[in-house]
Structure formats: C-alpha cells, structure tokens
C-alpha cells in the first residue's frame, strides 16, 4: 500500500512571501497525485492533480506542484501567499490498484500572517 | 449546482445509541466513500461503494454500517459498538472507482458524544 508523508504539520508564513508544502509518497509505480485544501469546518476541495503528461501542474489561484518521480515527491508551491490561503492542505496519492486506494497525508496547516 | 450534501452538520450521540449520517449526491457518480477525520491523522476510509447495492469495508469499518439502495444516497450508521465515535465524517464520490478520478467531498458532519 502507498503511504504519504507531509513532513510539516504547520507552516507559518508572512503575507506575500513564497511557500512550499512538502509531500513525499512511498511507491515508484505509476501514481496519480492530488492536493486538496480544507477550510475550517468544511470538506476537502481539489486544488490540483497530476494524472499524466507535464510534471508541473497549476491551479487557478496561483498554486503549482511538480511531480518528481525520482524523488517520489509532489511539493506544493506558491510564489506569494494571501491571507485567504490560510487553510489545511492534504496531499493524496492513488494508483491503478483498485477503488479504495486513495491515501492521504496527515495534512499541513498553512497560516498566513498579515 | 451539482454537489454532495451531508446532513446534519453537527450531531450528538448518547451512550448506546446508533446515529445515521446522511450523504446525498447529484453528480451522477457511481462510487461513493465515507472517511473519518481526526486531528493530526489525515483521512481514514470507513466504507466505499462502487455501485448501487454493493459496498466494501475500508480500513476502519468496525462499529460502522452503510447501505447503498440508491445511486444518489450512501448513509453511514455509527453504531453503539463504535467506542470512540467523536470525529469529523466526510462523504465523497467520484464518477467511477478509479485512481485517476478525483474524489469530490461534502462539507462533513461533526459527531460528538454527550
């Protein structure tokens, strides 16, 4: 089974500063990679996904993530954060092995400081 | 707008009581899922259903039960056998149960013990 590691449980960053949220997964077999964002007392919203093709994927609100197969990583980055980016971010990984194969990391709480 | 509706938003359970969490989707998705979220632990899969009248146990099914009588509905019952039910419960769905199909989430139900 896959496992997902989000090394940083909390990341404080000043407004307009860059941020990187790290995600590593365990297996080097073909995988699909996702970042989800969760605002307080809400469900998860899909932020971006890597299924195939270009290793750099972007979201509509300025986040991007790069799939690095050799390092089994899918780090999330944003060059300039806003207060509204304060939320919890989850990395998730699945493969083609079956229906119950979406594995989540433990989440990173991003706090943007004014 | 298509989406997933979970109700109620907050639920309280007494000792020895079964409670049922509702999940309805109008996305015409075949697959539906129930996750439990605890602080610092990410999401853990309770049950999933790939098609009507079929469902499978996830990683932490003990003390829970589900039904899938209609495509749109996937209710979760937390039974009295679940000794630590306090958590945030999330329902999700995707078009088909495949790793490359992102899951869409409802806004969750927070269950507490009285």
Interface residues (C-beta under 8 A of the other chain):
Chain A: X4 X9 X31 X32 X34 X36 X41 X42 X43 X44 X45 X46 X49 X51 X90 X94 X95 X96 X97 X98 X99 X100 X101 X102 X104 X105 X106 X107
Chain B: X4 X6 X9 X31 X33 X40 X41 X42 X43 X45 X48 X50 X56 X58 X90 X92 X97 X98 X99 X100 X102 X103 X104 X105 X106 X107 X108 X110
